[in-house]
Amino acid sequence: MKILVACEYSGKVREAFRAKGHDAVSCDLIPSSDGSPHHIIGDVRNVIESQEKYEPRFQFDLMIAHPPCTYLANSGVSWLHKDESRWTKLDEGAEFFSYLLNCNIPKIAIENPIPHKYAVQRIGRKYDQIIQPYEFGHAERKATCLWLKGLPKLIPTSNLKEEMESRPKALAQRLHYLPPSKDRWKLRSETFQGIANAIADQWS
């Protein structure tokens, strides 16, 4: 299969697919943290549109996308009422999200945190599934929503909910409690390895 992993700099999902023998590439505005030659630096819309025009190697069977969530996530909804400019950013973010969800690729999965109601209205529909890291071998909590097209829901692989609930909150919700730093957004955006593996195993 030819697979595009959109808005991914870490390479975790891309490499999970490549380990299974698929022709997977990632694309982001920044370089990949693993230095892989299978990473495209640039706007993923150019890559998607190339498959429809003149480059057969960009005719993808599946896309996994991780679009920016800053203005879409429920955790930041209060800021919409404090800064009028954020409504414009919300519209831009939802437009990009909808572009990915509705592009001409047969199978699509888009992941994002739980969205607020204004984001859902602009995207056009709710998510299909919510997954947690503790369902895939990580004793942590971080709700992730999946919007699916042509794909089944992910099946949990190793449920560690009891272990997660027994841990101190700072560990069970490690990413939420990360201290401020220039790399905090990167650490919070990385896909858990267990989830990446499940995606590659179940959607290949």
PLY file of the C-alpha trace (Angstrom):
ply
format ascii 1.0
element vertex 204
property float x
property float y
property float z
element edge 203
property int vertex1
property int vertex2
end_header
0.00 0.00 0.00
1.00 3.61 -0.58
0.44 5.53 2.63
0.65 9.22 3.48
1.07 10.26 7.11
0.11 13.94 7.15
1.32 16.48 9.69
3.68 14.03 11.38
7.23 15.01 12.26
8.07 12.11 14.60
7.85 9.34 12.00
6.26 6.86 14.42
3.22 6.02 12.31
5.22 6.14 9.08
7.83 3.71 10.41
5.18 1.36 11.85
3.80 0.97 8.32
7.23 0.72 6.70
8.15 -2.06 9.14
5.28 -4.04 7.63
6.60 -3.50 4.10
4.39 -0.61 2.99
5.49 2.39 0.94
4.77 5.02 3.60
5.88 8.65 3.62
5.26 11.41 6.13
4.83 15.11 5.47
5.08 18.14 7.72
6.17 21.77 7.62
9.23 20.87 9.70
11.91 18.18 9.22
11.31 14.72 10.62
12.94 14.15 14.00
14.34 10.79 12.84
16.03 12.25 9.75
14.24 9.79 7.46
14.53 10.14 3.67
10.86 9.11 3.58
9.72 12.48 4.88
8.51 15.42 2.80
8.97 18.94 4.15
6.16 21.19 3.00
2.43 21.74 2.82
0.68 18.36 2.64
-1.99 19.86 0.37
0.63 20.11 -2.38
1.42 16.41 -1.95
-2.25 15.42 -2.05
-2.94 17.52 -5.12
0.14 16.12 -6.88
-1.40 12.64 -6.87
-4.31 13.98 -8.89
-2.19 15.82 -11.45
1.06 14.36 -12.63
2.96 12.22 -10.13
1.77 8.58 -10.01
4.02 7.85 -7.03
1.74 10.08 -4.95
-1.42 8.05 -5.61
-2.13 7.03 -2.04
-4.34 4.21 -0.77
-4.47 5.44 2.82
-3.83 8.64 4.75
-3.36 9.04 8.50
-3.51 12.75 9.41
-2.68 14.71 12.55
-3.77 18.30 11.76
-3.04 21.12 14.24
-5.58 21.20 17.06
-4.80 24.54 18.74
-8.06 26.23 17.77
-10.22 23.10 17.47
-9.69 21.35 20.80
-12.23 21.66 23.59
-9.42 22.46 26.03
-8.94 25.85 24.38
-12.55 26.85 23.73
-12.59 29.57 26.42
-9.99 31.55 24.47
-12.45 32.02 21.60
-14.45 34.39 23.79
-11.39 36.35 24.89
-9.78 37.06 21.53
-11.80 37.73 18.37
-8.86 36.82 16.12
-9.08 33.24 17.29
-12.40 32.78 15.46
-10.56 33.41 12.20
-7.91 30.89 13.26
-10.68 28.44 14.11
-12.19 28.81 10.62
-8.77 28.27 9.03
-8.08 25.21 11.16
-11.49 23.68 10.44
-11.11 24.34 6.72
-7.78 22.50 6.67
-9.24 19.64 8.74
-12.20 19.32 6.34
-9.87 19.41 3.34
-7.98 16.41 4.72
-11.13 14.53 5.69
-12.70 14.95 2.25
-9.71 14.65 -0.06
-9.47 12.08 -2.83
-7.85 9.21 -0.93
-9.91 6.01 -0.46
-9.11 5.39 3.21
-8.60 8.19 5.73
-8.14 8.49 9.48
-7.77 11.87 11.15
-6.80 12.13 14.80
-7.31 15.11 17.12
-8.22 15.81 20.74
-11.88 16.13 21.70
-13.19 19.13 19.72
-15.45 21.90 20.96
-18.91 22.35 19.45
-17.86 25.23 17.17
-15.19 23.04 15.60
-17.65 20.18 15.05
-20.06 22.58 13.38
-17.41 23.77 10.96
-15.93 20.34 10.28
-19.39 19.00 9.53
-19.53 15.89 11.68
-18.44 14.34 14.96
-15.62 11.86 15.38
-16.25 8.11 14.98
-14.21 6.85 17.92
-12.31 7.91 21.04
-9.21 5.94 21.98
-6.91 6.06 24.99
-3.22 5.11 25.31
-4.07 2.70 28.14
-6.04 0.62 25.61
-2.86 0.07 23.61
-0.23 -0.81 26.20
0.56 2.57 27.77
-0.58 3.25 31.35
-1.55 6.83 30.54
-4.67 8.83 29.78
-4.97 11.11 26.73
-8.28 11.03 24.88
-7.80 11.00 21.12
-10.67 11.21 18.64
-10.64 9.48 15.26
-12.59 10.56 12.19
-12.69 7.58 9.82
-13.41 7.13 6.12
-13.35 3.64 4.65
-11.73 2.20 7.80
-13.00 0.16 10.77
-12.67 1.38 14.33
-9.40 0.49 16.05
-9.59 -2.52 18.35
-7.75 -2.14 21.71
-4.71 -4.38 21.97
-3.59 -4.28 25.62
-5.82 -2.63 28.21
-3.90 -1.13 31.13
-6.73 0.96 32.55
-6.42 -0.45 36.06
-2.68 0.19 36.13
-3.22 3.71 34.78
-5.84 4.47 37.45
-3.48 3.30 40.21
-0.73 5.71 39.18
-0.34 9.28 40.49
-2.19 11.77 38.31
1.09 13.38 37.22
2.12 10.06 35.67
-1.26 8.88 34.43
-1.70 12.22 32.65
1.99 12.82 32.02
1.58 14.86 28.85
-0.95 17.19 30.48
1.48 17.99 33.27
4.56 18.57 31.15
6.32 21.79 32.25
6.49 24.70 29.80
9.28 24.34 27.24
9.97 25.02 23.57
9.43 21.31 22.81
6.28 20.80 24.90
3.99 20.91 21.85
6.15 18.31 20.09
6.07 15.91 23.02
2.30 16.30 23.38
1.69 15.70 19.67
3.65 12.46 19.28
1.65 9.29 18.68
2.05 6.62 21.34
3.99 3.69 19.90
1.30 1.17 20.86
-1.31 3.16 18.95
1.01 3.54 15.94
1.56 -0.22 15.90
-2.17 -0.93 16.14
-2.87 1.45 13.26
-0.32 -0.30 11.05
-1.48 -3.77 12.06
-5.21 -3.20 11.72
-5.38 -0.81 8.76
-2.86 -2.48 6.46
0 1
1 2
2 3
3 4
4 5
5 6
6 7
7 8
8 9
9 10
10 11
11 12
12 13
13 14
14 15
15 16
16 17
17 18
18 19
19 20
20 21
21 22
22 23
23 24
24 25
25 26
26 27
27 28
28 29
29 30
30 31
31 32
32 33
33 34
34 35
35 36
36 37
37 38
38 39
39 40
40 41
41 42
42 43
43 44
44 45
45 46
46 47
47 48
48 49
49 50
50 51
51 52
52 53
53 54
54 55
55 56
56 57
57 58
58 59
59 60
60 61
61 62
62 63
63 64
64 65
65 66
66 67
67 68
68 69
69 70
70 71
71 72
72 73
73 74
74 75
75 76
76 77
77 78
78 79
79 80
80 81
81 82
82 83
83 84
84 85
85 86
86 87
87 88
88 89
89 90
90 91
91 92
92 93
93 94
94 95
95 96
96 97
97 98
98 99
99 100
100 101
101 102
102 103
103 104
104 105
105 106
106 107
107 108
108 109
109 110
110 111
111 112
112 113
113 114
114 115
115 116
116 117
117 118
118 119
119 120
120 121
121 122
122 123
123 124
124 125
125 126
126 127
127 128
128 129
129 130
130 131
131 132
132 133
133 134
134 135
135 136
136 137
137 138
138 139
139 140
140 141
141 142
142 143
143 144
144 145
145 146
146 147
147 148
148 149
149 150
150 151
151 152
152 153
153 154
154 155
155 156
156 157
157 158
158 159
159 160
160 161
161 162
162 163
163 164
164 165
165 166
166 167
167 168
168 169
169 170
170 171
171 172
172 173
173 174
174 175
175 176
176 177
177 178
178 179
179 180
180 181
181 182
182 183
183 184
184 185
185 186
186 187
187 188
188 189
189 190
190 191
191 192
192 193
193 194
194 195
195 196
196 197
197 198
198 199
199 200
200 201
201 202
202 203
